[in-house]
Amino acid sequence: MPLDIPAFNDAFGRARDRVRDDVHPTDVAAEQEKLRALVPADASEEDRNWTARVIARLGEPPAPPREWSELYHEADRIHAVAYPPTGTTEEQITMLADARRQIWEIAERAPRDEQDDIRAMTQDLESLEGFLRDPPFPLTDEPFPSTDG
């Protein structure tokens, strides 16, 4: 019987949550044993090796939260001011375009390992700007028309 990878992954995720629960922590060794029981005796060597590595990781402490540079936080503040934009449609477009430009410039100065994360902040701004420039339906401040009359 082959390894049921989705079921194993689901069980691993639940076990990891229980192990990392600060209020009601559970025994790591017991959780690892439950996971080992999910690996069929006739599983492939590749699956046995992979599950053994994953199960062993359950006992490792989680990585500390990422420490972001001040440039990352600066880009985040610009994003927070620009999204959602305010004003007329033209003012919103200008606000979004300016924010995207500023965030992109910050990314160029940021540490290499943060550049892609900072640039990613511009994606929703660009999508909204495109929607405002070329809406798929007419934009209006009026509510949707009633269907009853």
Secondary structure as UniProt FT lines:
FT   HELIX           5..20
FT   HELIX           28..37
FT   TURN            41..42
FT   HELIX           45..57
FT   TURN            58..59
FT   HELIX           70..82
FT   HELIX           89..109
FT   HELIX           112..120
FT   HELIX           122..133
//
